[in-house]
Amino acid sequence: MTWNILDSAEISTAIGTILLSVVTVWITIHQDRKARKDKIDNWRDSHLNSHYNDVFNRIMDIQNKIHQIFDPPNCSSSESYGFQSLDTPGNHWRLPDKSINIFDNNRVKVKCLFDDKNIALQHIKAGYHSLNKEIEEINGMEESYKKNISCKLQSFIDSLYGKCKNEFRDWDIRPDVYTQIEKAIKYVPHEVTEGDTDVIKKIDIALLADYLIYSIINGAVRIDAKKYPSGSKASDFAISLTYKIKEFAEFRNLPSEVGRTKNYDPTEDELLKFQKIWSDLKKSDVEGIKEIYEEHEKIRKKYEDLIEELTRDILNNYSAGIRMNGECDVCRSTRNASDDKIRPYVCCSENNQLIR
């Protein structure tokens, strides 16, 4: 009987020892797996946090680029002349050198708003529906504006060019892409006597268009041309414009010259031709400039609203510790990465220690 009791006790102890070993092994394996899972989760959280910071900075970059277009550095509002006053972040165009044709170089300055692969835009599309709707509306306005620029602004420049060629028949209208100028301008050294030099009379049509557009935008009712000595000779002159606004009595100067002569003194009749050109501009062309400027201002207001919404809905919340909504390609790749493919690689060693 005693033997049977001892035998049962030994068996019970053996079973207990085995069970304890099994539990210990299970706990060890469970802790190992949990530690490994925690390490993987920490890796994902670390990479996602770094990624969200990148998205945050990209949205800040969008705002900065928009500001730079509408409020360029080192440029006061009085220096924002005609062409610059019609430029927008998504529709960057320019007048190329030696040309007065409108040229769209398709260099979008705020690319995120037009690039479906941009991770910031992907987050906005997936997680901020009102913001995405605002961006789609802006993109639509930009496309419409691009067409109006190429149509109405080009019509204005063509009309102005034709009037200048008609009024200043023996002057060089530069730049000139419509007719070939056969005689090249020669700039003569100062030591050559005046009688031996060529007479140079030229008008910069691009600058003239720029300042007339600026004058239209500012509500000018009259344009006058002034001449002033330029260079070392009394017979060299530069021509600039002044404009008058209806509510103000004085004329305002537009600093850069629109014309230049050498060995020639422009007559008062020639200076009056600038006023005639201004007065004879087609009403449709002037109204076209006003319309595209009004459209520009609507687009500007949309961008200002977008900046405020990006700050309110995303940047401020993220700075306050609130997670960023939506997903992009990078987010999905990070979240869906299998445990054996994450970087850096995580595994278990023989002594159950986690290593990287």
C-alpha positions in Angstrom: 0.0 0.0 0.0 2.8 2.4 0.9 4.5 1.5 -2.3 1.4 2.4 -4.3 1.1 5.8 -2.6 4.7 6.6 -3.2 4.4 5.5 -6.8 1.4 7.7 -7.3 3.2 10.7 -5.8 6.2 10.2 -8.0 4.0 9.9 -11.0 2.1 13.1 -10.0 5.4 14.9 -9.5 6.7 13.7 -12.9 3.5 14.8 -14.6 3.7 18.2 -12.8 7.3 18.6 -13.9 6.4 17.8 -17.5 3.5 20.2 -17.5 5.6 22.9 -15.9 8.2 22.4 -18.6 5.5 22.6 -21.3 4.1 25.7 -19.8 7.5 27.3 -19.4 8.4 26.5 -23.0 5.0 27.8 -24.2 5.4 31.0 -22.2 9.0 31.4 -23.5 7.8 30.9 -27.1 4.8 33.2 -26.6 7.0 35.9 -25.1 9.5 35.4 -27.9 6.8 35.8 -30.5 5.2 38.7 -28.7 8.6 40.4 -28.5 9.2 39.8 -32.1 5.7 41.1 -33.0 6.3 44.2 -30.8 9.6 44.8 -32.6 7.9 44.5 -36.0 5.1 46.8 -34.9 7.6 49.3 -33.6 9.4 49.1 -36.9 6.2 49.8 -38.8 5.2 52.7 -36.4 8.7 54.2 -36.7 8.6 54.1 -40.5 5.0 55.3 -40.7 5.8 58.2 -38.4 8.8 59.1 -40.6 6.5 58.8 -43.6 3.8 61.1 -42.1 6.5 63.7 -41.3 7.5 63.5 -45.0 3.9 64.1 -46.1 3.6 67.0 -43.6 6.7 68.6 -45.1 5.4 68.1 -48.7 2.1 69.8 -47.8 4.2 72.7 -46.3 6.1 72.8 -49.5 2.9 73.1 -51.5 1.9 76.1 -49.4 5.3 77.8 -49.8 5.2 77.4 -53.6 1.8 78.9 -53.9 2.9 81.9 -51.8 6.0 82.3 -54.0 3.9 82.6 -57.1 1.4 85.2 -55.8 3.9 86.9 -53.4 7.4 86.5 -55.0 10.3 87.4 -52.7 12.0 90.8 -53.0 9.1 92.1 -55.1 6.6 94.7 -53.9 3.1 94.9 -55.3 4.1 98.0 -57.3 6.6 95.8 -59.2 4.1 93.1 -60.2 3.6 94.1 -63.8 1.2 92.8 -66.4 2.4 89.3 -67.3 3.4 88.5 -63.7 -0.1 89.6 -62.5 -1.6 86.9 -64.7 0.6 83.9 -63.6 -0.8 81.1 -61.5 0.8 78.1 -59.7 -0.7 75.4 -62.0 -0.4 77.3 -65.3 3.1 78.7 -65.7 3.6 80.3 -69.0 6.1 82.9 -70.3 7.1 85.0 -73.2 10.2 83.2 -74.6 13.2 85.2 -75.8 13.0 86.8 -79.2 9.3 86.1 -79.3 6.0 87.8 -78.5 4.0 84.6 -78.9 2.5 83.2 -75.7 4.4 80.0 -74.9 3.3 77.4 -72.4 6.3 75.4 -71.2 4.1 73.1 -69.1 6.3 73.6 -66.1 3.7 73.4 -63.3 5.1 75.0 -60.2 2.9 73.2 -57.7 3.1 69.7 -59.1 1.4 67.9 -56.3 -2.0 69.3 -57.2 -1.7 67.7 -60.6 0.2 64.5 -59.9 -1.8 61.5 -58.9 1.4 59.7 -57.8 2.3 62.4 -55.3 2.0 60.8 -51.8 0.6 64.0 -50.3 -2.2 64.2 -52.9 -2.9 60.5 -52.4 -3.4 61.1 -48.6 -5.7 64.0 -49.4 -7.8 62.1 -51.9 -8.2 59.1 -49.6 -8.7 60.8 -46.3 -9.9 64.4 -46.8 -12.8 64.5 -49.3 -13.7 68.2 -49.0 -10.0 69.1 -49.5 -9.8 66.8 -52.5 -13.0 68.4 -54.0 -11.4 71.8 -53.6 -8.2 70.7 -55.4 -10.2 69.2 -58.3 -12.1 72.5 -58.6 -8.8 74.5 -58.7 -7.4 72.1 -61.3 -10.5 72.6 -63.5 -10.2 76.4 -63.2 -6.5 76.2 -64.1 -7.3 74.3 -67.3 -9.9 76.8 -68.3 -7.6 79.7 -67.5 -4.8 78.2 -69.7 -7.1 78.2 -72.7 -8.2 81.8 -72.0 -4.6 82.9 -71.7 -3.6 81.4 -75.0 -6.6 82.9 -76.7 -7.4 86.3 -75.2 -3.9 87.4 -74.2 -2.4 86.3 -77.6 -5.2 88.3 -79.3 -4.2 91.4 -77.3 -0.5 91.0 -78.2 -1.3 90.4 -81.9 -3.5 93.5 -82.0 -0.9 95.6 -80.3 1.9 94.4 -82.5 -0.1 95.3 -85.6 -0.8 98.8 -84.4 2.9 99.4 -83.6 3.9 98.2 -87.0 1.4 100.5 -88.6 2.2 103.6 -86.5 6.0 103.2 -86.4 6.7 102.1 -89.9 10.4 102.9 -90.0 11.0 101.6 -86.4 12.2 98.2 -85.4 9.6 96.4 -83.4 11.4 93.9 -81.1 11.1 91.1 -80.6 9.6 90.3 -84.1 8.6 86.8 -85.0 6.0 87.7 -87.6 8.3 89.3 -90.2 12.0 88.9 -90.8 14.0 92.0 -90.0 16.6 92.2 -92.8 18.7 94.9 -91.4 20.5 94.0 -88.1 21.0 96.8 -85.6 24.6 97.9 -85.2 25.8 99.5 -81.9 28.5 101.9 -82.9 31.6 102.6 -80.7 31.4 106.0 -79.0 34.6 107.3 -80.7 32.8 107.1 -84.1 31.4 110.5 -85.1 27.6 111.0 -85.0 27.5 111.6 -88.8 28.9 108.2 -89.5 26.6 106.2 -87.3 23.3 104.4 -88.0 20.1 105.8 -86.7 18.5 103.3 -84.4 14.8 103.5 -83.5 13.3 100.5 -81.7 10.3 99.5 -79.6 10.3 96.5 -77.2 6.9 95.1 -77.9 7.0 92.6 -75.0 7.6 95.4 -72.4 5.1 97.6 -74.1 2.5 94.8 -73.9 3.5 94.1 -70.3 2.9 97.7 -69.1 -0.3 98.2 -71.1 -1.7 95.0 -69.5 -0.6 96.4 -66.1 -2.3 99.7 -66.9 -5.5 98.0 -67.9 -5.6 95.9 -64.7 -5.1 99.1 -62.7 -7.9 100.9 -64.4 -5.8 103.5 -66.4 -7.8 106.0 -68.5 -4.8 107.5 -70.3 -1.2 106.6 -71.3 1.5 109.1 -72.1 5.0 108.4 -73.4 8.0 110.4 -72.2 11.6 110.6 -73.5 14.7 111.2 -71.5 18.4 111.3 -72.3 20.1 107.9 -72.3 23.8 107.1 -72.7 26.7 109.5 -73.2 25.3 111.3 -76.3 22.7 114.0 -76.3 21.1 112.4 -79.3 20.4 109.1 -77.5 17.0 108.7 -75.8 15.0 106.2 -73.9 11.2 106.1 -73.9 9.0 105.1 -71.0 5.3 105.3 -70.2 3.2 107.0 -67.6 -0.4 106.1 -66.9 -3.3 108.0 -65.3 -6.0 106.4 -63.1 -9.4 108.0 -63.2 -9.6 108.8 -59.5 -6.1 110.4 -59.4 -4.9 113.6 -61.1 -1.2 112.7 -61.3 0.4 110.3 -63.8 2.4 107.3 -62.5 5.7 106.3 -64.0 6.4 102.8 -65.3 10.2 102.7 -64.8 11.6 100.4 -67.6 11.9 101.8 -71.1 9.7 100.5 -73.8 11.6 102.2 -76.6 15.1 103.4 -77.4 16.7 105.6 -80.0 20.3 106.3 -81.0 21.4 109.4 -82.9 17.7 110.3 -83.2 15.5 112.6 -81.1 11.9 111.3 -81.1 9.4 113.9 -82.1 6.3 114.8 -80.0 4.1 113.4 -82.8 5.9 110.0 -82.4 5.5 110.1 -78.6 1.8 110.8 -79.1 1.5 107.6 -81.2 1.7 105.6 -77.9 -1.4 107.4 -76.7 -3.1 106.7 -80.0 -2.2 103.0 -79.9 -3.7 102.9 -76.4 -6.9 104.7 -77.4 -7.3 102.5 -80.5 -7.0 99.2 -78.7 -10.0 97.1 -79.5 -12.6 97.0 -76.8 -12.8 93.2 -77.1 -9.0 92.9 -76.5 -9.1 95.2 -73.4 -12.1 93.4 -72.0 -10.4 90.1 -72.7 -7.4 91.3 -70.5 -9.9 92.3 -67.7 -11.7 89.0 -67.9 -8.6 86.8 -67.6 -7.4 89.0 -64.7 -10.7 88.6 -62.9 -10.4 84.9 -63.5 -6.9 85.0 -62.1 -8.1 86.7 -59.0 -10.8 84.0 -58.5 -8.1 81.3 -58.8 -5.9 83.2 -56.4 -8.8 83.3 -53.8 -9.2 79.5 -54.3 -5.6 78.9 -53.5 -5.8 81.2 -50.5 -8.7 79.1 -49.2 -6.8 75.9 -49.9 -3.8 77.1 -47.9 -6.1 77.8 -44.9 -7.9 74.4 -45.2 -4.6 72.5 -45.5 -3.4 74.2 -42.3 -6.7 73.7 -40.4 -7.5 70.1 -41.5 -4.1 68.5 -41.7 -1.1 70.5 -40.5 -2.6 71.8 -37.2 -4.1 68.4 -36.3 -0.9 66.5 -37.0 1.1 69.0 -35.0 -1.4 68.4 -32.1 -0.6 64.6 -32.2 -3.6 63.5 -34.3 -2.8 60.9 -36.9 -2.9 61.7 -40.6 -5.9 60.4 -42.5 -5.9 58.5 -45.8 -3.4 56.1 -47.3 -0.8 56.3 -50.1 1.3 53.7 -51.9 4.0 54.0 -49.2 1.6 53.5 -46.4 0.1 50.4 -48.0 3.6 48.9 -48.7 4.6 49.5 -45.0 1.4 48.1 -43.5 1.2 45.1 -45.8 4.9 44.1 -45.6 5.3 40.5 -44.5 7.3 39.9 -41.4 10.2 38.2 -43.3 10.5 41.1 -45.8 10.6 44.1 -43.5 13.7 46.2 -43.3 15.8 45.9 -41.1 15.2 42.1 -41.0 14.0 40.7 -37.6 14.5 37.1 -36.5 15.1 34.9 -33.4 18.5 33.5 -32.5 19.1 30.1 -30.9 19.1 31.5 -27.4 15.7 33.2 -28.1 17.3 36.7 -28.1 15.9 39.1 -30.6 18.4 40.5 -33.0 18.3 43.0 -35.9 
